[in-house]
């Protein structure tokens, strides 16, 4: 029997060396990061289920207050940090309530999310679409393709998305001045009064003065939002919800037909597209439902901003000095509002669905993949954001702040909220109205500026003590 010479010399057999060499030359194909069963259950228990119970389109105050009491946001952040550490920051595929969900936990993937065109990464994730189709079936978010682009163009022009101040800012400021005294008539400002005042302002801005006191329309829209929270899961209720939407839409059209020229509804009706051949399909006034929904976020934002200013007297003094100086843009006060929204965003999670195959970290995912950016987690991530849990309005006065993807209370890219400037203008205007003749001397719940701010600040429980200057 002849001995293998390679064994004597210590050299590997030719066949043995060829295979490893070929394997070394073969390019490595990245494997998708997938959450295990325990990780998926933890993600559902601390993040997705609480978000569903809280309400996507109408927050349930008691649920939010309970979450604030037990520190639910801290549970969610701990889960996301653990996922990021375990998977090295790679996008993680999780089995969500509506199917697979790709969770983005690293800034470079978040940047790609914002850079992708809306035609590729659409805003109408399946679960979101089910809800919004009850509220605004002809709205931008529920639209696709060319129709979506045209509706978005009209929406941007009506809202003056590219301008810090809306062309109707003088008229809007006048109605703010008319309504704001209701906020300071007593020594204590509670959230219900602030919400009623902000709702009147919102209806006047969108539909005109005649709609200011229409509480019935407000109740209809609130009922639709609560139904949308269930995302058509309650069988047999779709017909009733659609009938209610029809009544609300007819009421909105009535107001729009006689609204003052400066209102959003009148601007939509006078847009050239409203007289074009596709006017019925585009339905420019149909976006009014979304405008009213968005402006309802003003009251909680104002309440939180005033409470934060009460806990930070130096910031309050600086903001009041700016109000007295009178610049129309109020940059420092706007920064206070933006910082509040960084800490407590209206939309804590951004969910999109891909319309074509996409690639993340070398891994290809098919069209129809739902993608999640946990925006609140990123905005309060101490590993990325300095003083992440502190109230630091000055960060928004930096030149690059508007494009900083770590801070996205209004998102970025093609999906950026076109009502950003108008919303901040309205919130800052109401804060200014309170500070003009009063000092916010205290508030409940009490905030300690030397400690990290709570992850959730339930607006319904906010009470502010006002002292005349």
Order of alpha helices (4+ residues) and beta strands (2+ residues): alpha-alpha-beta-alpha-alpha-alpha-alpha-beta-beta-alpha-beta-alpha-alpha-alpha-beta-alpha-alpha-alpha-alpha-alpha-alpha-alpha-alpha-alpha-beta-beta-beta-beta-alpha-alpha-beta-beta
